[in-house]
């Protein structure tokens, strides 16, 4: 007997070392993969968390300076804000990503400890390995709350199951504290107030007994809700913080049903088909399970049902595709259900297995892949990235599902016992692919929206700087600059431009002479960053530069004279100065003159227009030269007062290095 106990303890120590090794490998691997991500990718979420965290440690406020920003998170900004505030921008960003990799990888610890209390040591190790293999670990290299929310919810699920089996005051108080921490990490965790009582009822607790048995828990939940509402009223914010508007959205029943259906399918897909099916099959065998196994099954089921409903409803109006990242916390409990099912001997009958696998197939085979696998959907669904990258999505998805169903129905138990190992390999490979995709998209974002030097504005400007945003760029470009450059005090969107998120600044108007007006008043500033194509009343002193791939970044820094005023706006001129057939310049205050430096790259004819009428035509012959440089001045029409327009039309390849409107002197 003593030898058996000693062997059991030795096996437990060995398993603990294995899990510790898995966590260490995950941390190191995720940090290394994350180093290939040069800038935040998911806008504006990553930038908001980073700026809020930086502000928290620099000024003690949980906000974005100069912006009306409601509550997003406390725990996550508190985790990453210190490095971002105290270290250099680049080093702080790397440390913040490393903290995310550490935090998310630690999810394997509660997953293993929970599984140890329900299944064998070997199966518990497999649950930990599966927890670390999820493609959603691509978020460990991003500044996202998932890195803290994922391990925290695994811990909440474990303590929930423990409390159902043994509702001691200590367990209940621990559960209340963990739910509060989860809510302060991510407001989505408010659904846990419904998940626990649902799980308790599913586990067999009678409705009449629940209030007395879990009195501490329910009183604690009520206290959390009351404290939250009191704080929100005192702060003058909405009941759901930054997500208050979601409660007032106009949801359509058909769309809600459709997206709940989609997210039910994604629940099956993100865990690799078998765990969700195993959980469903376990319900037919629940009477033969131990109390701990029934509690685990009930928690996994309650969390799955509520998250699918919550996220499906939200996505039907505010996302428009699968929001998988809001559901990844269901994976570890479902992995545990798979282990329980396998250790129970994989019980199944033909009729039950056909029913379960048939429902899983229906949920996924009806997916509109052209919408759900579109590039715009991938930041929210890391589990779909491997299908997108490998191509042949319909064949891979449908073929994999049918193969999984056949294995579930017909494979002998010995084959089914190998399923967790296969899932570790497949999910792990998908996880690496997802993080590599995130890195490639972040590099592209830097090239096209930021430039090779992320902090170029802080280096070039000698004082507070504003950013002027027009309608040519994608709005995430603004957030990229705000995240990296602390001298930017505000981002001002011109008429026709739209900026998503609580950025400091405002929407502005333009006077007849091009002066930028905020609430009807000129905007005083000495430095302004404007997107290429905006000509201001000052001197261009720096630009964002050209990325190694030859991509010209879309920003230019101006030192101004007087209030920020636009001399002109251009269109048809590419970021590298090239003009394809025609470009236009709208000047705000004529009379004046348009100064051009053009690069003719072949024999061509260049026509210059003002007010729609031909002013001058140039016939260019290169005579063997690679290009010809032309310096041209086009005065405004003699009768032009106020706004006026110029056009440049070419029959060949035409570049430009200078396009500047100079108003006439007084």
Buried (B, 14 or more C-beta within 10 A) or exposed (E): EEEEEEEEEEEEEEBBEBBBEBBEEBBEBBBEBBEBBBBBBBBBBBBBBBBBBBBBBBEEEBBBBBBEBBBBBBBBBBBBBBBBBEBEBEEBBBBBBBBBBBBBBBBBBBBBBBBBBBBBBEBBBBBBBBBBBBBBBBBBBBBBBBBBBBBBBBBBBBBBBBBBBEBEEEBBBBBBBBBBBBBBBBBBBBBBBBBBBBBBBBBEBEEEEBEEBBEBBBEBBEEBBEEBEEEBEEEEBBBBBBBBEBEEEEEEEEBBEBBBBBBBBBBBBBBBBBBBBBBBBBBBBBEEBBBBBBBBBBBBBBBBBBBBBBBBBBBBBEBBBBBBBBBBBBBBBBBBBBBBBBBBEBBBEEEBBBBBBEBBBEBBEEBEBEEBBBEEBBBBBBBBBBBBBEEEBEEEBBEBBEEBBEBBBEBEEEEBBEBBEEBBEBBBEBBBBBBBBBBBBBBBBBBBBBBBBBBBBBEBBEEEBBBBBBBBBEBBBBBBBBBBBBBBBBBBBBEEBEBEBBBBBBEBEBBEBBBBBBEEEBBEBBBBBBBBBBBBBBEBEBBBBBBEEEBBBBBBBBBBEEBBBBBBBBEBBBBEBBBEEBBBBBBBBBBBBBBBBBBBBBEBEBBBBBBEEEBEEBEBEBEEEEBBEBEBEBBBBEEBEEBBBBBBBBBBBBBBEEBBBBBEEE
